[in-house]
Amino acid sequence: MDLEARHLRYVVALAETLHFSRAAERLHMSQPALSARIKAIEKHLGVPLFQRTTRSVTCTDAGHRFVDHAREILRLLGDAEREARDSALGRVVPIGFYGVAAGDLTAAIIDRFRDHNPGVEIELKRHGWEDPSAGLHDRKVPLAFVRPPFHTRGLRMLTLLSEARVVGLPSSHPLAHRDTVDVTELLTDPIAVRRTPDELWSAFWSAGDLLASVPAPRLFEVRDVDEELQAVALGRAITFTTTAAQEYFPRPGVTYVPLTGLPPSPIALAWHANETDPACHAFVDAARYVLAQQRKKKRK
């Protein structure tokens, strides 16, 4: 057996999630298949990389060392692939995003970057709910506009703004006429949720910490925002979201009401802590500049 990049990705994904099922979902493979591949890698190396119990997975000392090297190799491989593409196609930096990215700040940051980095183009790549890292965990992108909280090991973040929370209610809901609604008034309603392997992300958007006190919480699973809003419009569920939904996702039959009792949703620019690409750091600098200018305007 010769180790390949895919084997390194298996080990890194498991080391970052410490959970076979979540790592398998991130890698778009089955849990038994991932378990078999990890065992094959350990057999090839002759040392265990992970300590398993019925309740937890942890890295061994050898595992920690192997993962550090694996991350570096994957980073170098990504650099080599990027430089090869750039030499043939010109410089393009892919930026991942979820939802509405950073709202109005998105264009301002990109414009600032372009002004100071001629010849380097930005390509925005949309990612779904199932990947709150917007491509960072799979190293599909070097930078991404994200909405923590989610598992952020190996990432650095620059918080850009935060949005207040609202609840999307069926327009016929008894509380839809209210000026505000507290989350505790809604915990017995069916709550729309989308599948994701990241439990921090899932809990944040479904009020998971509060639902733990509800004897039998009702969760209504949907695949995407269209199914989510359709379920709300038909009176089958409610959804916890942010003020951006009022502007970007209006829907007949859905009434958005300001929500109390849940923390605001931060929006951040995230990148790999070991990122060495100057263009990526230039994009972070552009974001810092735009953020500083915005703060100056607010102080005036």
C-alpha positions as CSV (number, residue, x, y, z in Angstrom):
1,M,0.0,0.0,0.0
2,D,1.3,3.4,-1.0
3,L,0.0,6.4,0.9
4,E,-1.8,8.9,-1.3
5,A,-3.3,12.4,-0.7
6,R,-6.8,10.8,-0.1
7,H,-5.3,8.7,2.8
8,L,-4.0,11.9,4.4
9,R,-7.4,13.6,4.0
10,Y,-9.0,10.6,5.8
11,V,-6.7,10.9,8.8
12,V,-6.9,14.7,9.0
13,A,-10.7,14.7,8.8
14,L,-10.9,12.2,11.6
15,A,-8.4,14.1,13.7
16,E,-10.3,17.3,13.3
17,T,-13.7,15.9,14.1
18,L,-12.7,13.0,16.5
19,H,-15.9,11.4,15.3
20,F,-16.1,8.7,12.6
21,S,-19.6,9.6,11.4
22,R,-18.9,13.3,11.2
23,A,-15.6,12.7,9.4
24,A,-17.3,10.3,7.0
25,E,-20.0,12.8,6.2
26,R,-17.3,15.5,5.5
27,L,-15.5,13.1,3.2
28,H,-18.8,12.0,1.5
29,M,-18.3,8.4,2.3
30,S,-19.8,5.8,4.7
31,Q,-18.6,5.4,8.2
32,P,-17.7,1.7,7.8
33,A,-15.6,2.6,4.7
34,L,-13.7,5.3,6.6
35,S,-13.1,3.0,9.6
36,A,-11.7,0.3,7.2
37,R,-9.4,2.8,5.5
38,I,-8.1,4.2,8.8
39,K,-7.3,0.7,10.0
40,A,-5.5,0.0,6.7
41,I,-3.4,3.1,7.1
42,E,-2.5,2.2,10.7
43,K,-1.6,-1.3,9.6
44,H,0.6,0.1,6.8
45,L,2.3,2.4,9.3
46,G,2.6,-0.2,12.0
47,V,1.3,2.2,14.7
48,P,-2.1,3.2,15.9
49,L,-3.0,6.8,15.0
50,F,-6.2,6.9,17.0
51,Q,-7.4,5.5,20.3
52,R,-11.0,4.3,20.1
53,T,-13.5,3.6,22.9
54,T,-17.2,3.1,22.7
55,R,-17.6,6.8,23.6
56,S,-14.7,8.7,22.1
57,V,-11.9,8.9,19.5
58,T,-8.6,10.5,20.4
59,C,-5.3,10.9,18.6
60,T,-2.3,9.0,19.9
61,D,1.1,10.7,20.1
62,A,2.0,9.1,16.8
63,G,-1.3,10.3,15.4
64,H,-0.7,13.9,16.3
65,R,2.7,13.9,14.6
66,F,1.3,12.2,11.5
67,V,-1.5,14.7,11.3
68,D,0.9,17.7,11.5
69,H,2.9,16.3,8.6
70,A,-0.2,15.3,6.7
71,R,-1.6,18.9,6.9
72,E,1.7,20.3,5.7
73,I,1.8,17.8,2.7
74,L,-1.8,18.7,1.7
75,R,-1.0,22.4,2.0
76,L,2.1,22.0,-0.3
77,L,0.1,19.9,-2.7
78,G,-2.6,22.6,-2.8
79,D,0.0,25.2,-3.5
80,A,1.5,23.2,-6.3
81,E,-1.9,22.6,-7.9
82,R,-2.7,26.3,-7.6
83,E,0.6,27.5,-9.1
84,A,0.2,25.1,-12.0
85,R,-3.3,26.4,-12.8
86,D,-2.2,30.0,-12.3
87,S,0.6,29.6,-14.8
88,A,-1.8,28.4,-17.5
89,L,-5.0,30.3,-16.6
90,G,-4.0,33.4,-14.7
91,R,-4.4,34.0,-10.9
92,V,-7.8,33.1,-9.5
93,V,-8.5,32.9,-5.7
94,P,-11.6,31.0,-4.9
95,I,-13.6,32.3,-1.9
96,G,-16.2,30.1,-0.2
97,F,-19.4,31.5,1.2
98,Y,-22.7,30.4,2.6
99,G,-26.0,32.3,2.4
100,V,-25.4,36.0,1.6
101,A,-21.7,35.9,2.4
102,A,-20.9,39.2,4.2
103,G,-23.8,41.1,2.8
104,D,-22.9,44.6,1.6
105,L,-19.4,44.2,2.9
106,T,-18.6,41.5,0.4
107,A,-18.4,43.8,-2.7
108,A,-16.5,46.4,-0.7
109,I,-13.8,43.9,0.3
110,I,-13.5,42.4,-3.2
111,D,-13.2,45.9,-4.7
112,R,-10.5,46.9,-2.2
113,F,-8.6,43.7,-3.0
114,R,-8.9,44.1,-6.8
115,D,-7.7,47.7,-6.6
116,H,-4.5,46.6,-4.9
117,N,-3.9,43.3,-6.6
118,P,-4.3,43.8,-10.3
119,G,-4.2,40.5,-12.3
120,V,-5.6,38.5,-9.4
121,E,-9.3,37.6,-9.8
122,I,-11.8,36.5,-7.1
123,E,-14.2,33.6,-7.7
124,L,-17.0,33.2,-5.2
125,K,-18.1,29.6,-4.6
126,R,-21.4,28.9,-2.9
127,H,-21.5,26.0,-0.4
128,G,-24.5,24.4,1.3
129,W,-25.8,24.2,4.8
130,E,-24.1,20.8,5.3
131,D,-20.7,22.5,5.3
132,P,-20.5,25.5,7.6
133,S,-16.8,26.0,6.7
134,A,-17.9,26.8,3.1
135,G,-15.2,24.6,1.6
136,L,-12.3,25.3,4.1
137,H,-12.4,21.9,5.9
138,D,-12.0,20.1,2.5
139,R,-9.5,22.7,1.4
140,K,-11.6,23.4,-1.7
141,V,-11.0,27.1,-0.9
142,P,-8.3,29.0,1.0
143,L,-10.7,31.6,2.4
144,A,-14.4,31.7,3.1
145,F,-17.2,34.0,4.5
146,V,-18.7,31.9,7.3
147,R,-21.1,32.1,10.2
148,P,-19.7,30.6,13.4
149,P,-20.1,28.7,15.6
150,F,-18.9,25.5,14.0
151,H,-15.9,23.3,14.5
152,T,-13.0,25.7,13.6
153,R,-9.9,23.8,14.5
154,G,-7.0,24.9,12.2
155,L,-8.8,28.1,11.1
156,R,-8.3,31.7,11.9
157,M,-11.2,34.2,11.8
158,L,-11.8,37.9,11.4
159,T,-15.3,38.8,12.6
160,L,-16.9,41.3,10.2
161,L,-20.4,41.9,11.6
162,S,-23.2,40.2,13.5
163,E,-26.9,40.0,12.7
164,A,-29.8,39.9,15.1
165,R,-32.0,36.8,15.2
166,V,-35.6,36.6,13.8
167,V,-38.1,33.8,13.6
168,G,-39.8,32.8,10.4
169,L,-43.4,32.0,11.3
170,P,-46.4,30.9,9.2
171,S,-48.4,34.1,8.6
172,S,-51.3,32.4,10.3
173,H,-49.3,31.6,13.5
174,P,-50.8,33.0,16.7
175,L,-47.6,35.0,17.4
176,A,-47.0,36.3,13.9
177,H,-48.6,39.7,14.7
178,R,-46.2,40.3,17.6
179,D,-43.5,43.0,17.6
180,T,-41.1,40.5,19.2
181,V,-41.2,36.9,20.3
182,D,-39.0,35.1,22.9
183,V,-37.5,31.8,21.9
184,T,-39.0,30.1,24.9
185,E,-42.5,30.7,23.5
186,L,-41.6,28.6,20.5
187,L,-39.8,25.5,21.7
188,T,-42.9,23.3,21.4
189,D,-43.4,24.3,17.7
190,P,-41.9,22.1,15.0
191,I,-38.6,23.6,14.1
192,A,-37.1,23.3,10.6
193,V,-33.6,21.9,10.6
194,R,-31.2,20.9,7.9
195,R,-28.8,17.9,8.1
196,T,-25.2,18.7,9.0
197,P,-22.4,16.7,10.6
198,D,-21.4,19.7,12.7
199,E,-23.4,19.6,16.0
200,L,-22.3,23.1,17.0
201,W,-23.7,24.6,13.8
202,S,-26.9,22.5,14.1
203,A,-27.5,23.5,17.7
204,F,-27.0,27.2,17.1
205,W,-29.6,27.3,14.4
206,S,-32.2,25.0,16.1
207,A,-31.8,26.4,19.6
208,G,-30.4,23.0,20.6
209,D,-29.3,24.0,24.0
210,L,-32.8,25.2,25.0
211,L,-34.4,22.2,23.3
212,A,-32.6,19.9,25.7
213,S,-35.1,21.0,28.4
214,V,-38.1,20.1,26.2
215,P,-39.4,16.6,26.8
216,A,-40.1,15.8,23.1
217,P,-38.9,18.5,20.8
218,R,-40.2,18.4,17.3
219,L,-37.7,18.8,14.5
220,F,-38.8,19.0,10.9
221,E,-35.9,18.0,8.5
222,V,-35.5,20.0,5.3
223,R,-32.9,19.8,2.6
224,D,-32.4,23.5,1.6
225,V,-33.7,27.0,2.1
226,D,-36.5,26.5,-0.4
227,E,-37.9,23.5,1.4
228,E,-37.4,25.3,4.7
229,L,-39.5,28.3,3.7
230,Q,-42.1,26.2,2.0
231,A,-42.6,24.2,5.2
232,V,-43.0,27.5,7.1
233,A,-45.4,28.9,4.5
234,L,-47.6,25.8,4.7
235,G,-47.7,25.9,8.5
236,R,-45.6,22.8,9.0
237,A,-42.7,24.3,10.9
238,I,-41.0,27.5,12.1
239,T,-37.4,28.6,11.4
240,F,-34.8,30.5,13.5
241,T,-32.8,32.7,11.2
242,T,-31.4,36.3,11.0
243,T,-32.5,39.7,9.9
244,A,-30.9,39.1,6.5
245,A,-33.7,36.7,5.7
246,Q,-36.2,39.5,5.7
247,E,-34.3,41.2,2.8
248,Y,-33.0,38.2,0.8
249,F,-35.6,35.5,1.4
250,P,-39.1,37.0,1.5
251,R,-41.8,34.4,0.9
252,P,-45.6,34.7,0.7
253,G,-47.1,33.1,3.8
254,V,-43.9,33.6,5.9
255,T,-43.8,36.4,8.5
256,Y,-40.4,37.3,10.1
257,V,-40.6,38.5,13.7
258,P,-37.7,39.8,15.8
259,L,-36.6,37.1,18.2
260,T,-35.2,37.5,21.8
261,G,-33.4,34.8,23.8
262,L,-30.9,33.7,21.2
263,P,-27.5,35.2,20.5
264,P,-26.8,37.2,17.4
265,S,-25.2,35.5,14.4
266,P,-21.7,36.6,13.6
267,I,-20.3,36.7,10.1
268,A,-16.6,36.2,9.7
269,L,-13.8,35.8,7.1
270,A,-12.0,32.5,7.8
271,W,-8.8,31.1,6.5
272,H,-6.4,28.2,7.3
273,A,-4.0,29.1,10.1
274,N,-1.1,27.7,8.1
275,E,-2.0,29.6,4.9
276,T,1.1,31.0,3.1
277,D,-0.4,32.3,-0.1
278,P,0.3,36.1,-0.3
279,A,-2.9,36.7,-2.2
280,C,-5.0,35.1,0.6
281,H,-3.3,37.3,3.2
282,A,-3.9,40.3,0.9
283,F,-7.6,39.5,0.9
284,V,-7.6,39.4,4.7
285,D,-5.8,42.7,4.7
286,A,-8.5,44.1,2.4
287,A,-11.2,42.9,4.8
288,R,-9.4,44.5,7.7
289,Y,-9.2,47.8,5.8
290,V,-12.9,47.8,4.9
291,L,-13.9,46.9,8.5
292,A,-11.7,49.8,9.9
293,Q,-13.2,52.3,7.4
294,Q,-16.7,51.2,8.4
295,R,-15.9,51.7,12.1
296,K,-14.6,55.2,11.4
297,K,-17.8,56.1,9.6
298,K,-19.9,54.9,12.6
299,R,-17.8,57.0,15.0
300,K,-18.5,60.2,13.0
